[in-house]
Amino acid sequence: MDVIKMSAKLYAARASVEPGEILAAFHRWIVAQSFAGHTWIDVADYSHVQGGPGVMLIGIEANVSVDQSDGTWGVVYTRKQPWPGSGDLTGRLRATMHGAAQCATILAGDPVFAGRVEFATDRWLIRFNDRLIAPNSERTLSQARAALASAGEAVWGTGVKIEHHPSRLALFEAIIRGEKAIALDAMLGRLK
């Protein structure tokens, strides 16, 4: 399966921040340009849109958002450009998940948030942003299941579960669940 455009969401276990604080944090990311392999260019605040993308950091290679689009707060890393050197679907999934885990690590470690942000590391939401190549169907799941499971096993080892609900009205999405949460920095290291 040749999906390039995909996103990974890491859910928050606890988050007590305002959209304006996220907006300011993303502006600091633009100024610092310290996220290797990414060029950040703009920030947009969609927090007024119920079920929308929240606050977004726009980049050339990817976008990052802190959203509640599915009713739960989390950080979403959306890859728009091909990953250098990640030829197969498993590699692209792991790289996209790593991007989201990196963003979560930076946000959780930001002194401005001082312990007000903590991420759940027991599940990932994966979306494929290509309805032509990857419609939200059982067929797409059967083509992607091994890669989804392999990406999950890189994080948690065995016991990974894949959840999917087909719908012609939505992008393909699957939840990868591990048996137990692990430390965010351990997750980040396992996805390299």
Secondary structure per residue as TSV (DSSP state, phi and psi in degrees):
chain	resnum	aa	ss	phi	psi
A	1	M	-	360.0	129.4
A	2	D	-	-105.3	49.0
A	3	V	-	-81.6	126.9
A	4	I	-	-104.4	-46.1
A	5	K	-	-83.8	110.4
A	6	M	E	-148.7	162.3
A	7	S	E	-134.7	155.7
A	8	A	E	-131.3	131.3
A	9	K	E	-115.3	129.6
A	10	L	E	-108.5	119.3
A	11	Y	E	-75.7	150.7
A	12	A	E	-85.6	137.6
A	13	A	E	-84.7	-32.6
A	14	R	E	-153.4	132.7
A	15	A	E	-150.5	120.2
A	16	S	-	-128.3	69.8
A	17	V	-	-135.0	154.8
A	18	E	-	-98.5	152.2
A	19	P	H	-53.6	-37.8
A	20	G	H	-62.0	-32.3
A	21	E	H	-70.7	-39.0
A	22	I	H	-66.4	-42.3
A	23	L	H	-55.9	-47.5
A	24	A	H	-64.5	-40.2
A	25	A	H	-62.2	-44.0
A	26	F	H	-65.3	-34.9
A	27	H	H	-63.0	-37.3
A	28	R	H	-64.6	-35.8
A	29	W	H	-63.1	-40.4
A	30	I	H	-62.7	-47.7
A	31	V	H	-62.1	-45.0
A	32	A	H	-74.4	-30.4
A	33	Q	-	44.2	44.4
A	34	S	-	-98.4	4.0
A	35	F	S	-91.4	101.7
A	36	A	T	-52.9	134.4
A	37	G	T	79.6	10.8
A	38	H	-	-132.5	141.8
A	39	T	-	-117.0	109.1
A	40	W	E	-89.6	136.5
A	41	I	E	-127.3	-20.3
A	42	D	E	-161.2	164.5
A	43	V	E	-130.1	140.5
A	44	A	E	-132.2	139.4
A	45	D	E	-108.5	105.7
A	46	Y	E	-109.4	21.4
A	47	S	T	-64.0	-17.6
A	48	H	T	-77.1	-11.9
A	49	V	S	-92.1	112.6
A	50	Q	T	-65.1	128.4
A	51	G	T	74.2	13.8
A	52	G	S	-91.3	-170.0
A	53	P	-	-77.7	-1.7
A	54	G	E	72.3	-134.0
A	55	V	E	-96.2	129.8
A	56	M	E	-118.9	140.8
A	57	L	E	-106.5	120.4
A	58	I	E	-98.9	131.8
A	59	G	E	-132.9	172.1
A	60	I	S	-73.5	-45.3
A	61	E	S	-85.1	-31.0
A	62	A	E	-157.8	164.9
A	63	N	E	-117.8	151.9
A	64	V	E	-126.4	136.9
A	65	S	E	-136.5	152.9
A	66	V	E	-112.4	105.9
A	67	D	E	-129.7	171.1
A	68	Q	-	-132.7	32.3
A	69	S	T	-59.2	-30.5
A	70	D	T	-106.2	19.3
A	71	G	S	91.6	-6.5
A	72	T	S	-128.0	132.0
A	73	W	-	-66.6	139.1
A	74	G	E	-172.8	173.0
A	75	V	E	-103.5	132.2
A	76	V	E	-118.6	126.6
A	77	Y	E	-107.5	119.9
A	78	T	E	-115.4	112.3
A	79	R	E	-83.4	129.8
A	80	K	-	-109.8	-25.2
A	81	Q	S	-114.1	155.2
A	82	P	-	-60.5	146.5
A	83	W	-	-81.0	129.5
A	84	P	T	-65.6	128.4
A	85	G	T	77.4	5.4
A	86	S	-	-110.1	79.3
A	87	G	-	-70.1	-40.4
A	88	D	S	-97.7	168.3
A	89	L	H	-61.3	-40.6
A	90	T	H	-60.1	-44.1
A	91	G	H	-63.2	-41.0
A	92	R	H	-68.3	-39.1
A	93	L	H	-62.4	-48.3
A	94	R	H	-61.3	-40.9
A	95	A	H	-65.6	-39.4
A	96	T	H	-68.5	-42.3
A	97	M	H	-63.2	-39.5
A	98	H	H	-62.1	-41.1
A	99	G	H	-59.2	-44.0
A	100	A	H	-66.5	-40.9
A	101	A	H	-65.7	-36.1
A	102	Q	H	-62.6	-45.9
A	103	C	H	-61.5	-43.8
A	104	A	H	-62.3	-40.8
A	105	T	H	-63.4	-43.0
A	106	I	H	-65.0	-45.0
A	107	L	H	-64.2	-46.7
A	108	A	H	-64.2	-30.1
A	109	G	H	-90.8	-2.0
A	110	D	-	-67.2	123.1
A	111	P	T	-58.4	-26.1
A	112	V	T	-62.7	-33.4
A	113	F	T	-89.1	-15.7
A	114	A	T	28.0	65.1
A	115	G	T	79.7	8.2
A	116	R	-	-89.8	-5.6
A	117	V	E	-125.7	127.2
A	118	E	E	-141.9	138.9
A	119	F	E	-107.6	141.7
A	120	A	-	-79.2	134.0
A	121	T	-	-119.3	32.6
A	122	D	S	-105.6	-3.0
A	123	R	E	-161.2	157.2
A	124	W	E	-129.2	142.6
A	125	L	E	-103.4	124.4
A	126	I	E	-114.2	132.3
A	127	R	E	-125.3	141.2
A	128	F	E	-104.1	119.5
A	129	N	-	-92.0	52.4
A	130	D	-	-152.7	93.4
A	131	R	T	-68.8	-23.8
A	132	L	T	-73.2	-50.2
A	133	I	T	-78.5	-36.2
A	134	A	S	-134.3	71.0
A	135	P	-	-64.3	157.4
A	136	N	S	-78.2	82.4
A	137	S	S	-140.6	166.8
A	138	E	H	-63.3	-33.1
A	139	R	H	-63.6	-44.4
A	140	T	H	-62.2	-42.5
A	141	L	H	-59.2	-44.5
A	142	S	H	-64.3	-33.3
A	143	Q	H	-74.3	-29.8
A	144	A	H	-100.9	-11.9
A	145	R	H	-54.4	-46.7
A	146	A	H	-63.0	-40.8
A	147	A	H	-68.6	-41.4
A	148	L	H	-61.5	-45.5
A	149	A	H	-64.5	-41.8
A	150	S	H	-63.2	-41.6
A	151	A	H	-63.8	-41.6
A	152	G	H	-65.1	-39.9
A	153	E	H	-67.1	-28.5
A	154	A	H	-62.4	-31.7
A	155	V	H	-85.5	-51.9
A	156	W	H	-110.7	-8.0
A	157	G	-	82.9	-142.7
A	158	T	S	-79.7	171.1
A	159	G	-	85.9	18.2
A	160	V	-	-78.5	138.7
A	161	K	E	-118.1	142.4
A	162	I	E	-114.0	125.8
A	163	E	E	-114.2	138.8
A	164	H	E	-150.1	140.6
A	165	H	-	-128.9	101.7
A	166	P	-	-63.7	142.9
A	167	S	-	-159.6	131.6
A	168	R	T	-72.8	-12.7
A	169	L	T	-92.7	-8.0
A	170	A	S	-130.7	161.0
A	171	L	-	-63.2	156.6
A	172	F	E	-61.2	130.6
A	173	E	E	-145.0	145.9
A	174	A	E	-139.1	147.1
A	175	I	E	-105.7	127.9
A	176	I	E	-101.9	122.3
A	177	R	E	-115.8	136.8
A	178	G	-	-99.3	166.1
A	179	E	S	-70.8	-29.4
A	180	K	S	-152.9	156.9
A	181	A	-	-71.2	151.5
A	182	I	-	-127.9	168.3
A	183	A	-	-64.8	142.0
A	184	L	H	-58.4	-41.4
A	185	D	H	-67.4	-32.4
A	186	A	H	-67.2	-41.3
A	187	M	H	-60.3	-46.1
A	188	L	H	-58.4	-45.2
A	189	G	H	-64.9	-36.6
A	190	R	H	-73.0	-20.8
A	191	L	T	-89.7	-5.9
A	192	K	-	-65.1	360.0
